C-alpha cells in the first residue's frame, strides 16, 4: 500500500475511525502526531511526523505497524511494549522519560532524541479504541544545549532566575560547586545571597535588584565579589532582565546570568601594578638623572677648576693642596661611576657572583690594612677576631665590597674614638658588624639610610650609593642588613648571610693580613702592560711594596715568566703581538698557582668570563686605583702564601 499523509480532504489510512474535526486539528499541530490502533497499526500520520521519521514515497506493508517504522527506546531498551500494556490497563498517559529516542528501522539504525507522550482514547465501556503518539524531535536542541553547557563551563557562566512566587533565587547547580557550598535545591533567599557579597558591593547590587523587581529595566552589568567557602573573595559580573509584566507593572520573572571574572581582575591588577611601576620607574629615572647631574658635576668642577689653577700657584704648599683636592675628587668621581655601574648590573641581573672557598679572617685582615691609612687622626681601626680561622664558600670580592663600604661610611663620620669590625657565627650564618663612636644617625634618617642618594651630611664627600649597593649585594647573597644608632654615641651596621662552611686547613702562623715573603724580600710582580702611562701609575702605587718587572706584550710576558719567576702577575688584556688571555693560558700551562690579575678598560660580563676561563684569579677595571690594586694583590697573595708557595 502507499502511505498517505493525513490531511484535510484526504482519506486516512483507516477512514472512519476519527471524526473530521479531530483529523483536521491533528493536521495543523506543530508536533509530530501518529494515530495507532491498540494493536500498534498506523491509521493516521501528520506532516510533522512524516518529516521527522524521514518517510519518502513508495509502498508500505498493510497493515503497517509502528514496529515496521521505528522503535521508541531509552537506555537501549524498547519502551513500546510496556507503554502499550500500561494503556491497556487504563493508564491514560504514557510519558517518555528524559533522553528517550526513536530508532528508525532498516535505515542504518538512525536515531534521534525526542520528547513525547502516548495518549489513550477509550469508549464509554473503557475499552481502548485508539492511541495517539505525540512527539517532538529535540536532537538539535540537545546539541545546542550541550554546546551551550560546554561554553558556560569553559567561561564560568552561570544562569539564574528569581522565583517570584517563593521569593527565592534559583541558580545553576555548577555555581554552588564553583564557590564551594552545598547545592541543596539549587536555590537560596536573596538575603543569604547578599550576605555572601563583599560589603563594598552589597548596596549597589541590592539596589539594582530591587529596581528590577519593581519593574524598572536595568540591563547594565554589575561587578561584585562573592565570598567563597574558603573565605577568599572572587569577582563576578552579573546582568539580568525581566520577562513580561503584570497589570501592576511588576515582572512575571527575572532572569539573568553571572560570570566569574576573577582571572580578568587579576590580569587587570597586574597591569595596574605594571603601569604604576612604570610611572614610578620613570619618576625614579628623572630623579636619578637629576641626582647624577649634581653628583658628577660637583667633583668634576673641582677637578677641572683646580687643574687649571695649579699652574698659577706660587708655593709648593698651595700646589700640594690643589693636588690633594684633585686627587680626592678624582677618587670620588671614579667611585661614583663604579657605584652606578654596580647598581645597573644588579638591577639588570648581570652582576656576577663567583663563589669559592675563602678565609674570613684573611679577608678582614686585608681590609684592616687597606683602611688603616684612611681613618682620621685620633681614630683607631680595630679588627675583633672573635673566631679564628673561619673558612666559608662565598664571593670574596662582593663580601669585601660590602665591608669596605661600611668601613668607609664609618670613617667619614667618626672624628675620634674607634671603629671596630668583625664577625660571629650563629645558626648557620655569619653575622658581620661595623661599629663606630661617631656622630650617630637621627631616627628619621635611619629609616631611609639604605636608599639611593641618601646622605647623612651633604657636606661630607660621597655618592650616597655605597649603602644602597651594600644592601643589594647582601640581599643577592640571601642575607639581611640593618643599622642601630644613637645620635651622639655612634652607629652599628650589621649584616648576616647564610654560608657553606668547609674545614680549615691553615694554621694561624700561615696567615698574614699584609703578607710578606718568608725570606724577608719584596714580592716580585710581573706587570704586562703596553701603555707607558698606565705602567707609571702602577709603578707609583706599588713600587714601595713590590719589585716590578715590566713586559710590553703578551709574548714578552710569557718569555719573562720562566726567567723572572714572579710571585704574581698583573696582566693587561688588550696588548699587541699576543693578548693577555693567550698569555695567561700559556703561563697557566707551566704554573697553576701563581696569582694572575687581569686588567682591562672593558667591564662587560663576557670580558670578565673570558679572563676567568683563561685562568685569571681576579679582574680589575681601569682606571685603576690604589685601593683596588692593593686589595686585589693582598687577597691573591694571602691565598698564594697559604698554599705554601712563598
C-alpha positions as semicolon CSV with decimal commas, in nm:
position;residue;x (nm);y (nm);z (nm)
1;X;0,000;0,000;0,000
2;X;0,106;0,362;-0,033
3;X;0,136;0,554;0,295
4;X;-0,069;0,869;0,272
5;X;-0,040;1,177;0,491
6;X;-0,342;1,269;0,691
7;X;-0,462;1,598;0,552
8;X;-0,786;1,781;0,509
9;X;-0,985;1,650;0,213
10;X;-0,758;1,339;0,200
11;X;-0,858;0,996;0,329
12;X;-0,677;0,847;0,628
13;X;-0,515;0,502;0,640
14;X;-0,823;0,365;0,806
15;X;-1,109;0,600;0,723
16;X;-1,394;0,640;0,959
17;X;-1,206;0,595;1,285
18;X;-1,158;0,967;1,356
19;X;-1,404;1,244;1,338
20;X;-1,327;1,505;1,071
21;X;-1,271;1,785;1,327
22;X;-1,013;1,583;1,514
23;X;-0,838;1,485;1,195
24;X;-0,831;1,848;1,086
25;X;-0,677;1,951;1,421
26;X;-0,406;1,684;1,401
27;X;-0,303;1,812;1,059
28;X;-0,244;2,159;1,198
29;X;-0,050;2,100;1,521
30;X;0,326;2,172;1,524
31;X;0,424;1,849;1,693
32;X;0,453;1,516;1,518
33;X;0,141;1,310;1,558
34;X;0,073;0,944;1,479
35;X;-0,257;0,762;1,538
36;X;-0,242;0,392;1,616
37;X;-0,480;0,107;1,684
38;X;-0,442;-0,074;2,017
39;X;-0,252;-0,340;1,820
40;X;0,006;-0,084;1,704
41;X;-0,116;-0,039;1,345
42;X;-0,085;0,310;1,195
43;X;-0,409;0,477;1,099
44;X;-0,302;0,841;1,052
45;X;0,018;1,045;1,044
46;X;0,058;1,420;1,006
47;X;0,316;1,611;0,803
48;X;0,543;1,682;1,104
49;X;0,569;1,310;1,187
50;X;0,622;1,225;0,821
51;X;0,922;1,458;0,808
52;X;1,061;1,357;1,146
53;X;1,058;0,988;1,052
54;X;1,227;1,060;0,716
55;X;0,948;0,883;0,527
56;X;0,962;0,905;0,149
57;X;0,728;0,782;-0,119
58;X;0,682;0,416;-0,201
59;X;0,477;0,115;-0,093
60;X;0,442;0,009;0,270
61;X;0,311;-0,322;0,403
62;X;-0,053;-0,344;0,511
63;X;-0,136;-0,338;0,786
64;X;0,155;-0,100;0,871
65;X;0,269;-0,146;1,230
66;X;0,468;0,106;1,428
67;X;0,744;-0,151;1,478
68;X;0,787;-0,164;1,099
69;X;0,897;0,200;1,103
70;X;1,073;0,258;1,434
71;X;1,108;0,173;1,800
72;X;1,100;0,410;2,095
73;X;1,392;0,344;2,328
74;X;1,558;0,460;2,644
75;X;1,898;0,338;2,757
76;X;1,893;0,082;2,469
77;X;1,562;-0,064;2,588
78;X;1,244;-0,065;2,372
79;X;0,969;0,115;2,564
80;X;0,671;0,036;2,337
81;X;0,563;-0,299;2,488
82;X;0,545;-0,153;2,839
83;X;0,365;0,161;2,719
84;X;0,102;-0,033;2,525
85;X;0,045;-0,263;2,820
86;X;0,001;0,036;3,051
87;X;-0,257;0,193;2,820
88;X;-0,448;-0,132;2,805
89;X;-0,470;-0,111;3,184
90;X;-0,637;0,228;3,153
91;X;-0,326;0,433;3,221
92;X;-0,435;0,731;3,019
93;X;-0,091;0,891;2,964
94;X;0,237;0,729;2,874
95;X;0,502;0,998;2,917
96;X;0,851;0,922;2,786
97;X;1,145;0,954;3,028
98;X;1,421;1,211;2,955
99;X;1,676;1,115;2,691
100;X;1,434;0,887;2,508
101;X;1,498;0,841;2,138
102;X;1,347;0,698;1,821
103;X;1,545;0,424;1,648
104;X;1,444;0,400;1,280
105;X;1,413;0,051;1,137
106;X;1,620;-0,066;0,842
107;X;1,800;0,263;0,777
108;X;2,144;0,231;0,929
109;X;1,985;0,236;1,274
110;X;1,944;0,615;1,257
111;X;1,823;0,759;1,587
112;X;1,728;1,099;1,728
113;X;1,625;1,225;2,073
114;X;1,261;1,315;2,135
115;X;1,017;1,444;2,391
116;X;0,680;1,273;2,368
117;X;0,369;1,115;2,512
118;X;0,134;0,830;2,424
119;X;-0,234;0,915;2,487
120;X;-0,506;0,651;2,504
121;X;-0,863;0,713;2,384
122;X;-1,139;0,493;2,530
123;X;-1,504;0,430;2,450
124;X;-1,781;0,453;2,703
125;X;-1,711;0,100;2,815
126;X;-1,348;0,200;2,896
127;X;-1,217;-0,006;2,613
128;X;-0,904;0,130;2,443
129;X;-1,001;0,225;2,090
130;X;-0,700;0,421;1,964
131;X;-0,361;0,557;2,069
132;X;-0,219;0,894;1,973
133;X;0,162;0,931;1,983
134;X;0,271;1,294;2,011
135;X;0,643;1,368;1,993
136;X;0,895;1,635;1,909
137;X;1,243;1,594;1,761
138;X;1,483;1,759;2,011
139;X;1,811;1,643;1,855
140;X;1,911;1,994;1,753
141;X;1,809;2,132;2,092
142;X;2,022;1,870;2,269
143;X;2,323;1,963;2,056
144;X;2,272;2,329;2,123
145;X;2,225;2,268;2,495
146;X;2,541;2,056;2,506
147;X;2,742;2,324;2,323
148;X;2,597;2,595;2,548
149;X;2,680;2,392;2,861
150;X;3,038;2,344;2,738
151;X;3,069;2,713;2,661
152;X;2,931;2,815;3,001
153;X;3,158;2,567;3,177
154;X;3,465;2,700;2,996
155;X;3,372;3,063;3,056
156;X;3,229;3,004;3,406
157;X;2,890;3,150;3,316
158;X;2,601;3,058;3,546
159;X;2,232;3,125;3,459
160;X;1,978;3,204;3,732
161;X;1,620;3,325;3,777
162;X;1,416;3,467;4,061
163;X;1,113;3,265;4,168
164;X;0,863;3,541;4,249
165;X;0,608;3,305;4,399
166;X;0,850;3,165;4,658
167;X;1,086;3,462;4,682
168;X;1,399;3,258;4,609
169;X;1,689;3,279;4,366
170;X;1,729;2,960;4,162
171;X;2,090;2,934;4,041
172;X;2,272;2,689;3,815
173;X;2,398;2,394;4,025
174;X;2,750;2,449;3,890
175;X;2,765;2,785;4,069
176;X;2,725;2,617;4,408
177;X;3,005;2,373;4,321
178;X;3,222;2,659;4,198
179;X;3,203;2,866;4,517
180;X;3,223;2,551;4,728
181;X;2,888;2,548;4,909
182;X;2,626;2,266;4,921
183;X;2,381;2,262;4,631
184;X;2,068;2,182;4,828
185;X;1,775;2,251;4,596
186;X;1,992;2,498;4,398
187;X;1,811;2,795;4,545
188;X;1,864;3,050;4,820
189;X;1,691;3,354;4,958
190;X;1,807;3,699;4,842
191;X;1,914;3,775;5,199
192;X;2,155;3,482;5,212
193;X;2,292;3,570;4,869
194;X;2,355;3,934;4,958
195;X;2,521;3,828;5,285
196;X;2,779;3,648;5,068
197;X;2,870;3,970;4,888
198;X;3,158;4,196;4,979
199;X;3,035;4,485;5,199
200;X;3,158;4,739;4,945
201;X;2,946;4,581;4,667
202;X;2,632;4,486;4,862
203;X;2,444;4,816;4,849
204;X;2,493;4,874;4,475
205;X;2,383;4,524;4,372
206;X;2,085;4,507;4,610
207;X;1,960;4,844;4,481
208;X;1,983;4,725;4,120
209;X;1,797;4,402;4,210
210;X;1,522;4,596;4,387
211;X;1,474;4,817;4,080
212;X;1,444;4,508;3,862
213;X;1,177;4,359;4,090
214;X;0,982;4,685;4,082
215;X;0,958;4,665;3,704
216;X;1,232;4,913;3,614
217;X;1,452;4,760;3,345
218;X;1,823;4,767;3,444
219;X;2,022;4,588;3,171
220;X;2,359;4,717;3,297
221;X;2,624;4,468;3,407
222;X;2,745;4,490;3,768
223;X;3,077;4,362;3,905
224;X;3,077;4,229;4,260
225;X;3,271;3,999;4,491
226;X;3,139;3,676;4,642
227;X;3,287;3,513;4,949
228;X;3,384;3,154;4,871
229;X;3,368;2,869;5,121
230;X;3,743;2,907;5,194
231;X;3,695;3,271;5,293
232;X;3,852;3,420;4,979
233;X;3,676;3,670;4,755
234;X;3,602;3,604;4,389
235;X;3,495;3,863;4,134
236;X;3,175;3,805;3,933
237;X;2,986;4,012;3,680
238;X;2,608;3,984;3,667
239;X;2,334;4,101;3,434
240;X;1,958;4,045;3,445
241;X;1,632;4,133;3,270
242;X;1,265;4,070;3,343
243;X;1,025;3,877;3,119
244;X;0,680;4,030;3,084
245;X;0,486;4,242;3,331
246;X;0,171;4,201;3,532
247;X;-0,107;4,461;3,535
248;X;0,060;4,637;3,829
249;X;0,390;4,671;3,640
250;X;0,574;4,401;3,834
251;X;0,767;4,147;3,624
252;X;0,647;3,792;3,572
253;X;1,001;3,660;3,604
254;X;1,352;3,797;3,648
255;X;1,627;3,601;3,471
256;X;1,998;3,664;3,444
257;X;2,348;3,529;3,425
258;X;2,661;3,575;3,633
259;X;3,015;3,510;3,518
260;X;3,337;3,468;3,714
261;X;3,575;3,746;3,609
262;X;3,844;3,669;3,866
263;X;4,115;3,597;3,602
264;X;4,033;3,927;3,429
265;X;4,054;4,114;3,759
266;X;4,390;3,952;3,837
267;X;4,524;4,049;3,495
268;X;4,382;4,397;3,545
269;X;4,560;4,414;3,881
270;X;4,889;4,303;3,726
271;X;4,851;4,560;3,450
272;X;4,776;4,831;3,705
273;X;5,083;4,731;3,906
274;X;5,292;4,733;3,588
275;X;5,157;5,078;3,499
276;X;5,228;5,214;3,846
277;X;5,572;5,056;3,842
278;X;5,644;5,211;3,503
279;X;5,536;5,551;3,633
280;X;5,748;5,507;3,944
281;X;6,045;5,394;3,734
282;X;6,001;5,699;3,515
283;X;5,994;5,921;3,824
284;X;6,299;5,745;3,970
285;X;6,481;5,778;3,638
286;X;6,419;6,151;3,633
287;X;6,529;6,181;3,996
288;X;6,831;5,962;3,924
289;X;6,940;6,176;3,629
290;X;6,893;6,493;3,833
291;X;7,098;6,348;4,119
292;X;7,365;6,216;3,885
293;X;7,397;6,552;3,716
294;X;7,462;6,711;4,055
295;X;7,689;6,435;4,188
296;X;7,905;6,420;3,874
297;X;7,936;6,795;3,829
298;X;8,045;6,852;4,190
299;X;8,377;6,659;4,180
300;X;8,424;6,736;3,810
301;X;8,401;7,107;3,882
302;X;8,674;7,076;4,145
303;X;8,897;6,865;3,917
304;X;8,869;7,099;3,618
305;X;8,892;7,418;3,826
306;X;9,198;7,326;4,032
307;X;9,369;7,160;3,734
308;X;9,358;7,496;3,556
309;X;9,478;7,684;3,865
310;X;9,766;7,451;3,953
311;X;9,997;7,613;3,701
312;X;9,946;7,955;3,857
313;X;10,030;7,871;4,220
314;X;10,338;8,030;4,374
315;X;10,419;7,796;4,664
316;X;10,470;7,421;4,687
317;X;10,235;7,402;4,982
318;X;9,949;7,555;4,783
319;X;10,032;7,331;4,488
320;X;10,015;7,023;4,710
321;X;9,677;7,138;4,844
322;X;9,544;7,167;4,488
323;X;9,686;6,822;4,403
324;X;9,519;6,672;4,712
325;X;9,186;6,830;4,616
326;X;9,212;6,694;4,261
327;X;9,307;6,350;4,396
328;X;9,015;6,336;4,641
329;X;8,762;6,446;4,381
330;X;8,905;6,205;4,121
331;X;8,859;5,919;4,367
332;X;8,507;6,041;4,437
333;X;8,420;6,060;4,066
334;X;8,567;5,715;3,999
335;X;8,376;5,570;4,295
336;X;8,055;5,730;4,169
337;X;8,097;5,575;3,823
338;X;8,176;5,234;3,972
339;X;7,873;5,256;4,201
340;X;7,645;5,346;3,911
341;X;7,776;5,053;3,707
342;X;7,727;4,817;4,003
343;X;7,368;4,932;4,056
344;X;7,293;4,894;3,684
345;X;7,439;4,543;3,683
346;X;7,247;4,439;3,995
347;X;6,915;4,566;3,856
348;X;6,982;4,406;3,517
349;X;7,079;4,078;3,684
350;X;7,423;4,081;3,522
351;X;7,636;4,139;3,833
352;X;7,841;3,824;3,857
353;X;7,893;3,633;4,179
354;X;8,183;3,391;4,191
355;X;8,158;3,156;4,486
356;X;8,472;2,982;4,602
357;X;8,638;2,880;4,930
358;X;8,772;3,178;5,123
359;X;8,904;3,262;5,469
360;X;8,708;3,530;5,655
361;X;8,996;3,613;5,889
362;X;9,227;3,674;5,591
363;X;8,966;3,896;5,429
364;X;8,917;4,108;5,742
365;X;9,292;4,144;5,798
366;X;9,330;4,260;5,438
367;X;9,053;4,518;5,482
368;X;9,218;4,634;5,804
369;X;9,546;4,706;5,625
370;X;9,375;4,885;5,337
371;X;9,160;5,111;5,558
372;X;9,406;5,192;5,833
373;X;9,563;5,482;5,639
374;X;9,218;5,620;5,557
375;X;9,079;5,679;5,907
376;X;9,118;6,024;6,059
377;X;9,390;6,104;6,313
378;X;9,280;6,011;6,663
379;X;9,060;5,725;6,538
380;X;9,168;5,363;6,587
381;X;9,055;5,092;6,345
382;X;9,027;4,752;6,516
383;X;8,950;4,407;6,378
384;X;8,789;4,196;6,655
385;X;8,894;3,842;6,576
386;X;8,630;3,660;6,779
387;X;8,655;3,333;6,584
388;X;8,984;3,208;6,440
389;X;9,046;3,052;6,100
390;X;8,690;3,053;5,958
391;X;8,665;2,924;5,603
392;X;8,344;2,951;5,402
393;X;8,227;2,939;5,042
394;X;8,120;3,284;4,922
395;X;8,204;3,559;4,673
396;X;8,508;3,715;4,835
397;X;8,508;4,030;4,622
398;X;8,142;4,115;4,683
399;X;8,175;4,044;5,054
400;X;8,483;4,268;5,068
401;X;8,290;4,537;4,881
402;X;8,018;4,542;5,149
403;X;8,268;4,551;5,438
404;X;8,467;4,823;5,264
405;X;8,154;5,036;5,206
406;X;8,059;5,009;5,574
407;X;8,415;5,093;5,690
408;X;8,429;5,392;5,453
409;X;8,097;5,514;5,586
410;X;8,212;5,479;5,948
411;X;8,537;5,659;5,871
412;X;8,358;5,964;5,730
413;X;8,153;6,030;6,044
414;X;8,396;5,930;6,320
415;X;8,618;6,216;6,440
416;X;8,760;6,044;6,749
417;X;8,743;5,716;6,931
418;X;8,743;5,390;6,739
419;X;8,590;5,184;6,462
420;X;8,561;4,815;6,539
421;X;8,457;4,544;6,294
422;X;8,444;4,165;6,286
423;X;8,207;3,871;6,265
424;X;8,036;3,598;6,468
425;X;7,897;3,258;6,372
426;X;7,534;3,195;6,461
427;X;7,269;2,948;6,338
428;X;7,440;2,868;6,010
429;X;7,504;3,233;5,931
430;X;7,795;3,473;5,951
431;X;7,696;3,796;6,126
432;X;7,925;4,088;6,041
433;X;7,935;4,418;6,224
434;X;8,099;4,759;6,186
435;X;8,066;4,975;6,497
436;X;8,191;5,331;6,544
437;X;8,190;5,604;6,807
438;X;8,086;5,870;6,560
439;X;7,805;6,121;6,545
440;X;7,525;5,863;6,505
441;X;7,221;5,872;6,279
442;X;6,894;6,053;6,362
443;X;6,595;5,811;6,373
444;X;6,416;5,988;6,087
445;X;6,715;5,932;5,858
446;X;6,794;5,580;5,976
447;X;6,473;5,453;5,816
448;X;6,593;5,550;5,467
449;X;6,966;5,509;5,515
450;X;6,988;5,226;5,259
451;X;6,804;5,420;4,988
452;X;6,991;5,564;4,693
453;X;7,148;5,909;4,723
454;X;7,062;5,931;5,093
455;X;7,343;6,118;5,268
456;X;7,361;6,188;5,640
457;X;7,557;6,507;5,575
458;X;7,552;6,675;5,234
459;X;7,884;6,842;5,313
460;X;8,068;6,510;5,357
461;X;8,218;6,358;5,041
462;X;8,044;6,052;4,900
463;X;7,794;5,946;4,638
464;X;7,512;5,826;4,864
465;X;7,515;5,493;4,679
466;X;7,750;5,278;4,887
467;X;7,494;5,164;5,145
468;X;7,230;5,105;4,876
469;X;7,474;4,883;4,685
470;X;7,570;4,701;5,005
471;X;7,205;4,623;5,076
472;X;7,150;4,496;4,721
473;X;7,460;4,271;4,737
474;X;7,364;4,129;5,078
475;X;7,013;4,052;4,956
476;X;7,157;3,885;4,644
477;X;7,352;3,665;4,888
478;X;7,018;3,578;5,058
479;X;7,111;3,785;5,363
480;X;6,976;4,077;5,562
481;X;7,130;4,410;5,663
482;X;7,037;4,665;5,927
483;X;7,157;4,952;6,142
484;X;7,133;5,052;6,509
485;X;7,231;5,403;6,602
486;X;7,205;5,660;6,878
487;X;7,281;6,023;6,792
488;X;7,595;6,144;6,966
489;X;7,711;5,795;7,070
490;X;7,775;5,604;6,749
491;X;7,640;5,360;6,494
492;X;7,649;4,985;6,445
493;X;7,588;4,843;6,097
494;X;7,532;4,468;6,081
495;X;7,453;4,215;5,813
496;X;7,403;3,842;5,813
497;X;7,448;3,595;5,528
498;X;7,395;3,218;5,515
499;X;7,717;3,037;5,436
500;X;7,857;2,697;5,345
501;X;8,144;2,605;5,576
502;X;8,448;2,398;5,492
503;X;8,707;2,254;5,728
504;X;9,005;2,484;5,783
505;X;9,343;2,354;5,676
506;X;9,561;2,651;5,762
507;X;9,744;2,738;6,081
508;X;9,740;3,087;6,225
509;X;10,112;3,107;6,160
510;X;10,047;3,069;5,787
511;X;9,809;3,368;5,770
512;X;9,911;3,727;5,723
513;X;9,691;4,030;5,666
514;X;9,964;4,233;5,498
515;X;10,159;3,941;5,353
516;X;10,534;3,934;5,317
517;X;10,774;3,674;5,185
518;X;10,923;3,428;5,431
519;X;11,275;3,529;5,328
520;X;11,205;3,896;5,404
521;X;11,245;4,008;5,043
522;X;10,987;4,204;4,842
523;X;10,732;4,025;4,632
524;X;10,825;4,009;4,263
525;X;10,542;4,137;4,041
526;X;10,543;4,085;3,663
527;X;10,344;4,366;3,502
528;X;10,231;4,304;3,141
529;X;10,121;4,650;3,024
530;X;10,184;4,813;2,684
531;X;10,079;5,166;2,792
532;X;10,360;5,372;2,947
533;X;10,114;5,595;3,133
534;X;9,934;5,300;3,292
535;X;10,263;5,138;3,392
536;X;10,386;5,460;3,555
537;X;10,066;5,468;3,762
538;X;10,113;5,105;3,870
539;X;10,477;5,175;3,949
540;X;10,390;5,480;4,159
541;X;10,133;5,284;4,359
542;X;10,314;4,951;4,409
543;X;10,690;5,014;4,388
544;X;10,728;5,052;4,765
545;X;10,592;4,704;4,835
546;X;10,681;4,513;4,519
547;X;10,976;4,458;4,292
548;X;10,826;4,533;3,950
549;X;10,929;4,374;3,618
550;X;10,759;4,504;3,304
551;X;10,661;4,322;2,984
552;X;10,531;4,526;2,690
553;X;10,346;4,244;2,511
554;X;10,179;3,916;2,598
555;X;10,451;3,720;2,420
556;X;10,718;3,904;2,620
557;X;10,531;3,827;2,944
558;X;10,532;3,453;2,864
559;X;10,906;3,458;2,788
560;X;10,990;3,658;3,102
561;X;10,776;3,443;3,334
562;X;11,016;3,148;3,324
563;X;11,319;3,371;3,380
564;X;11,181;3,607;3,647
565;X;10,959;3,351;3,828
566;X;10,735;3,624;3,975
567;X;10,515;3,585;4,282
568;X;10,218;3,741;4,096
569;X;10,128;3,877;3,753
570;X;9,931;4,191;3,655
571;X;9,805;4,111;3,303
572;X;9,659;4,372;3,067
573;X;9,400;4,200;2,843
574;X;9,447;4,414;2,530
575;X;9,812;4,405;2,416
576;X;9,993;4,379;2,080
577;X;10,160;4,062;1,940
578;X;9,978;3,837;2,188
579;X;9,681;3,941;2,401
580;X;9,662;3,889;2,775
581;X;9,418;3,597;2,756
582;X;9,651;3,385;2,541
583;X;9,949;3,485;2,757
584;X;9,755;3,377;3,067
585;X;9,671;3,039;2,915
586;X;10,037;2,977;2,834
587;X;10,153;3,077;3,182
588;X;9,888;2,850;3,334
589;X;10,031;2,559;3,135
590;X;10,351;2,585;3,342
591;X;10,213;2,726;3,671
592;X;9,869;2,651;3,810
593;X;9,909;2,851;4,133
594;X;10,073;3,186;4,062
595;X;9,815;3,468;4,106
596;X;9,728;3,638;3,776
597;X;9,522;3,956;3,800
598;X;9,364;4,077;3,477
599;X;9,332;4,449;3,393
600;X;9,101;4,597;3,129
601;X;8,900;4,906;3,048
602;X;8,623;4,673;2,927
603;X;8,396;4,557;3,209
604;X;8,136;4,351;3,024
605;X;8,032;4,014;3,162
606;X;8,178;3,832;2,861
607;X;8,517;4,004;2,909
608;X;8,530;3,903;3,275
609;X;8,418;3,548;3,198
610;X;8,683;3,512;2,927
611;X;8,950;3,619;3,175
612;X;8,823;3,369;3,433
613;X;8,819;3,089;3,177
614;X;9,174;3,172;3,069
615;X;9,294;3,130;3,428
616;X;9,293;3,476;3,587
617;X;9,226;3,490;3,961
618;X;9,090;3,842;3,968
619;X;8,968;4,112;3,729
620;X;9,032;4,486;3,776
621;X;8,853;4,751;3,573
622;X;9,050;5,053;3,459
623;X;9,106;5,326;3,566
624;X;9,296;5,156;3,846
625;X;9,301;5,296;4,197
626;X;9,543;5,243;4,484
627;X;9,270;5,074;4,682
628;X;9,169;4,825;4,410
629;X;9,532;4,732;4,335
630;X;9,628;4,680;4,699
631;X;9,313;4,488;4,784
632;X;9,337;4,254;4,485
633;X;9,706;4,182;4,543
634;X;9,661;4,140;4,919
635;X;9,382;3,885;4,873
636;X;9,568;3,694;4,600
637;X;9,899;3,680;4,786
638;X;9,738;3,578;5,117
639;X;9,583;3,279;4,937
640;X;9,908;3,210;4,750
641;X;10,111;3,216;5,070
642;X;9,857;2,996;5,247
643;X;9,929;2,727;4,991
644;X;10,294;2,735;5,099
645;X;10,420;2,885;4,772
646;X;10,622;3,178;4,913
